[in-house]
Amino acid sequence: RGADAKVAKGKLTCFGGKIESGETPDECIRRECREETGWEPKKVERAVDFFVDDKLVAYFYEAEAPHSTDHLKFEVGRCGVWVGDYLHDPRVSPWHHAALKSWKLGQPRANFVTPVET
């Protein structure tokens, strides 16, 4: 994420965005993947409902990754990386770390508690 991001400045995050009027979450993730990478997954499955301070803020989906022959076209100023050991990679945002940990454990809900600043 860029230096101007409100959340997760300078951290790695998954594809995604806000649901548009009349759009389902499944339609949203497909559209966001298309817009952000030029690729659309054939099948998506909702994997984790993500809560911050007990408020639902996002849905995380699982899909088969693009094939090595698929040409991805990222939005201007953005790029993509594959993160193998995401649970121990400090570049991954805390929100995404929590969601990916829940996904790996087979838990359909991830809860993130905002740290209190001292």
Protein Blocks (a to p, Z undefined) as FASTA:
>chain_A
ZZkbfghghiacdedddddehiafklmmmmmmmmmnopacfbdcdfbdcdeehiafbdcd
ddddddfklccdddehiacdddfklmlmmkbcfklmmmmmmmmnopabdcddddddZZ
